[in-house]
């Protein structure tokens, strides 16, 4: 029986996994399957001790901590399916955390760095106006890049200053600040119609050929403006999501509201930002206090 093919169908139909998540999980599980065969194991007869042996194998190969943690998360997901489908009785990866696993605090931008970054697009041309709107929306809402490029024109309400975001499991409404609304209004009303070849295109953000913006294209946009701004921190689309959450928390927003805006299913995923803010305060104290 092809358990991985069935797992893939489950991820797509039941979990509505994003393309990158799907690719990552399947790659990790297939690598585990190869290792299992080499060690005379089959996927429906694996113990937690086998999972530990596999982690040890990855570490001996010099895999990074992030890779090890991601691989275990993929196996937890796979065996969640296997238990739900009753191919196994117990999830062998459940409750297991690699010894080396330490959650790295997400990198965030300062307020000044955000301002500098968002100032980079040249709003004197069509591409710059589109890029400005995309970056402002990303920082205004904290949505994932997959959610950003999945937005359709009907998902935005400019007069009410919000957008509707379709996440993994449910829709959510996220407010837009005024600068984002202005940038988006210029793009939607003046720029987007110029870029379209097909007037039936529903995508909110399109590339210069008039097709829906792709993840890779948006990553290139972010990297371009990082270099242009001269910011030496590594900036990814997720950096703006992290910065959105941390800045809200710094300015008094409650965790529950931030969780809802980010679309986190579990508030524990949102609590990491309290550690980010606390670390920032410690850094300020250490650098500013005369006896620190």
Helices and strands as residue ranges (DSSP letters): H 3-13, H 19-38, H 48-60, H 65-84, H 111-118, H 126-141, H 145-150, G 153-155, E 156-157, E 162-166, E 171-175, H 178-186, I 187-191, H 192-195, H 215-229, H 237-250, H 255-262, H 267-270, H 272-288
